[in-house]
Each structure stands twice: as C-alpha cells, then as structure tokens.
Amino acid sequence: MARIFMFASWAAAASLAGIAVVSTDIKWRVAAVILAGLVVLPSLLIAFRSIAAREPSQETQPIRQTEASSNEQQTGVYMDPLTGLATRHYLTMFLNREISRCKRSGAELSLAIFDFPDLSKVEEQSALTAMADVGAKMKSMLRDYDLVALFSLGRLAIVLPETNVSKSLEIVERLHQLATGVCADDKPLTATAGLASFPTHGDTSEWLITSAHRALNQCRAGSSKDVHVLENYQLAG
C-alpha cells in the first residue's frame, strides 16, 4: 500500500513538473513547483522510515554484543571450554541445589573424586585431552542428571543424585575400569577414587567435597582397592 501511494505521488509530482515546464505564466509555474514538492514530501518520509526500519539501530547493537559476551562468560564459568566438562564452580552450584533437594525429599546423594596421578607427568595438552576423553566416556555411562566435572587438572568429580553408598560404589567401580582404559602419551592411565555420601559424610557441598578427598587420601595411603569409601567418619548426630 505504501509503495502504491509513493508511485502515485511521484506520478502526480511529475505531472505538475510538466505543467511548470510548459506553462508560460510564472504564477502557474511557481504554484506547480510548490504543489509538486508538497506531493513528493510524504512519499519521501515513508521511504526514509522504511530504510530506518530495515537497519538495526545503534541502541540494539550494544545489547546484542552484551548478550554474546554474557554467553561466552557463562561458557567459561559453567563449562570448561578445553574439555567440555562442567567446571568446579558449577560443581559447587549443582551440589548445593541437589543437597537442598535431598534435604526436602530425604533422598541420598553420592560424590566421587577421581585422581589420575600419571597426568602430572605429561604435557598439559595431553593431560587435557585425556581428561576430556575420560569425562566423555563417563558421561556416556551415566544418567542424564548425573554430573561429571573437572575439579582440577588430573581430578574429576562425579555427582550421583538419589544414589546411596552401596549403589554408587558399584557405579564408581565401573567408571574406574572405564577410566583406566584411556591412554595418555600411549600409556594407560592409573586412577584412584574416593567416595562420600550425603547425609552420612557431609550435609553441605564443601563438607561433602572434603569428605570425598579424605576417602581419596585413605585410598592412596594404603588401601588395597582403587575405589575407597570414607571410613571412620560420620556426622555428629
């Protein structure tokens, strides 16, 4: 509709311009020029508005850039870009949320910390590649709502919601077998794992992480097993 109006106004303006050219009376010439200008002016305004609507405004561009920057920041905060695994920061957030839910429902939760001592002896890029490989294989074995997080270079954290100690021990032992099948610099990885559970070994994320590390230290201190559940420790009743 706007285009039809523009074409009609331009045609009318052209007709008036023709009158101004052929007319011998100066008054008619002036009147025709003024009328042509008045007829063309609305169509020009419509054209300018159409152009402005097609081009993104300068006000919206910074917003889009801010949203892109925010997405990049969240990727770095919640997911490690080098391994594709959840970050330690997201691990804490996830544990806090799941522990709160378990307190309301009375469910249990287990946390395992895997340590890969061989990765401290290889180049960082090889270590990261191995961590990414192990993490991906573990995620493929677990449920959608379980979590595999990069705790540090050489350590992974596994969160198993709604899973008691005995059941999580079976799962973590299978994960251990899978992890030791991964190679770094053409050598199979060795691994140990410490396991702790809510509410027996901790009722906060920090406490539960500390308990899983204590179990890992007990394992490394002389346990005959590669997966160790925290012993001789229980929250005060």
C-alpha positions in Angstrom: 0.0 0.0 0.0 2.8 2.4 0.9 4.5 1.7 -2.4 1.3 2.4 -4.4 1.0 5.7 -2.6 4.6 6.6 -3.3 4.3 5.8 -7.0 1.0 7.8 -7.3 2.6 10.8 -5.6 5.6 10.6 -7.8 3.4 10.5 -10.9 1.4 13.4 -9.7 4.6 15.3 -9.0 5.9 14.5 -12.5 2.6 15.8 -14.0 2.9 19.1 -12.0 6.5 19.4 -13.0 5.5 19.1 -16.7 2.9 21.8 -16.2 5.6 24.1 -14.7 7.8 23.5 -17.7 5.2 24.1 -20.5 3.3 26.9 -18.7 4.1 30.5 -19.9 2.5 32.0 -16.8 5.1 32.5 -14.0 2.4 32.1 -11.3 1.3 28.7 -12.6 5.0 27.6 -12.7 5.6 28.6 -9.1 2.3 27.0 -8.0 3.1 23.8 -9.9 6.6 23.5 -8.3 5.2 24.1 -4.8 2.4 21.5 -5.3 4.9 19.0 -6.7 7.1 19.4 -3.6 4.1 19.0 -1.2 3.0 15.9 -3.1 6.5 14.3 -3.0 7.3 15.1 0.6 5.0 12.4 2.2 6.4 9.7 0.0 10.0 10.7 0.9 9.1 10.4 4.6 7.6 6.9 4.0 10.8 5.9 2.2 13.1 7.1 5.0 11.0 5.3 7.6 11.2 2.0 5.6 15.0 2.3 5.4 15.3 3.0 9.1 13.2 0.0 10.0 15.4 -2.3 8.0 18.7 -1.2 9.6 19.4 -2.3 13.2 19.5 0.7 15.4 22.7 1.6 17.2 20.9 1.1 20.5 20.2 -2.6 20.0 23.7 -3.4 18.8 25.4 -3.0 22.2 22.7 -5.1 23.7 23.4 -8.0 21.3 27.1 -7.7 21.9 26.5 -7.7 25.7 24.4 -10.9 25.3 27.1 -12.6 23.3 29.7 -11.6 25.9 27.4 -12.9 28.6 27.1 -16.3 26.8 30.9 -16.5 26.4 31.3 -15.7 30.1 28.8 -18.4 31.2 30.7 -20.9 29.0 33.9 -20.2 30.9 32.2 -20.2 34.3 29.9 -23.3 34.0 31.7 -25.3 31.3 35.4 -25.7 30.7 36.0 -24.9 27.1 39.1 -27.1 26.8 37.5 -30.3 28.0 33.7 -29.7 27.5 33.2 -30.7 31.2 31.4 -28.9 33.9 33.7 -26.5 35.9 34.4 -26.6 39.6 32.2 -23.6 40.1 29.3 -25.3 38.5 30.0 -28.4 40.6 29.5 -26.4 43.8 26.3 -24.9 42.4 25.0 -28.3 41.4 25.8 -29.9 44.8 24.2 -27.0 46.7 21.0 -27.5 44.6 20.9 -31.3 44.9 21.7 -31.3 48.6 18.8 -28.8 49.2 16.5 -31.1 47.2 17.7 -34.2 49.1 17.1 -32.5 52.5 13.5 -31.9 51.4 12.9 -35.3 50.0 15.0 -37.4 52.3 17.0 -38.9 49.4 20.7 -39.7 49.4 23.4 -38.4 47.2 27.0 -39.6 46.5 30.1 -37.8 45.4 33.3 -39.4 44.0 36.6 -37.7 43.3 38.9 -39.4 40.8 42.6 -38.8 40.8 44.9 -39.5 37.8 48.5 -39.2 39.1 50.0 -40.0 35.7 48.7 -36.8 34.2 51.1 -34.7 36.3 53.9 -36.3 34.3 52.7 -35.4 30.8 52.3 -32.2 28.9 49.3 -30.1 29.7 47.7 -30.5 26.3 48.0 -34.3 26.6 46.5 -34.2 30.1 43.6 -32.1 29.0 42.9 -34.4 26.0 42.9 -37.4 28.4 40.6 -35.7 30.8 38.2 -34.8 28.0 38.3 -38.4 26.8 37.7 -39.9 30.3 34.9 -37.4 31.1 33.1 -38.0 27.8 33.2 -41.8 28.3 32.0 -41.4 31.9 29.1 -39.2 30.8 28.1 -41.8 28.2 27.8 -44.4 31.0 25.8 -42.2 33.5 22.3 -40.9 33.7 21.3 -37.6 32.2 21.0 -35.9 35.6 24.4 -37.2 36.9 27.3 -34.7 36.7 30.9 -35.1 35.6 33.0 -32.0 36.5 36.6 -31.0 36.0 37.7 -30.5 39.6 41.3 -29.7 38.7 43.8 -30.9 36.1 44.2 -34.5 37.0 41.0 -34.8 39.0 37.4 -35.4 38.1 34.3 -35.1 40.4 31.3 -37.3 39.8 27.9 -36.5 41.4 25.3 -39.2 41.6 21.9 -37.8 42.9 19.5 -40.1 44.6 22.1 -42.8 44.9 23.2 -44.5 48.2 26.7 -45.6 49.0 26.4 -49.2 48.1 24.9 -48.5 44.7 27.3 -45.6 43.9 30.2 -47.9 44.8 29.2 -50.3 42.1 28.9 -47.4 39.6 32.2 -45.8 40.5 34.0 -49.1 40.2 32.7 -49.5 36.7 33.7 -45.9 35.9 37.2 -46.8 37.3 37.5 -49.7 34.9 36.5 -47.4 32.0 38.9 -44.6 33.0 41.9 -46.9 33.2 41.2 -47.9 29.6 42.1 -44.4 28.4 45.7 -43.6 27.4 47.8 -40.5 27.8 51.0 -40.4 25.7 50.3 -44.0 24.7 50.3 -45.2 28.3 47.1 -46.5 30.1 46.0 -44.2 33.0 46.1 -45.2 36.6 43.4 -43.9 38.8 42.1 -43.9 42.4 38.7 -42.7 43.6 37.4 -41.5 46.9 33.6 -41.8 47.6 31.5 -39.9 50.2 27.7 -39.6 50.6 25.1 -37.2 51.8 24.0 -37.1 54.6 26.4 -39.6 56.3 29.7 -37.8 55.3 28.5 -34.2 54.8 25.5 -32.0 54.6 27.0 -29.1 52.7 28.8 -29.0 49.3 32.1 -28.0 50.9 31.8 -30.7 53.6 31.0 -33.4 51.1 33.9 -32.4 48.8 36.2 -32.5 51.8 34.9 -36.0 52.8 35.4 -37.3 49.2 39.0 -36.1 49.3 39.6 -37.7 52.7 38.4 -41.0 51.2 40.8 -40.5 48.3 43.6 -39.9 50.8 42.7 -43.0 52.7 42.8 -44.9 49.4 46.2 -43.6 48.5 47.5 -44.2 52.0 47.4 -47.9 51.7 44.0 -49.3 50.7 44.2 -52.4 48.6 41.3 -51.1 46.5 41.3 -48.4 43.8 37.9 -47.1 44.9 37.5 -46.2 48.5 34.5 -45.2 50.6 35.3 -42.8 53.5 35.8 -44.8 56.7 35.7 -44.0 60.4 33.9 -40.7 59.8 30.3 -39.8 60.4 28.4 -36.5 61.1 27.6 -35.9 64.7 24.0 -36.8 65.4 
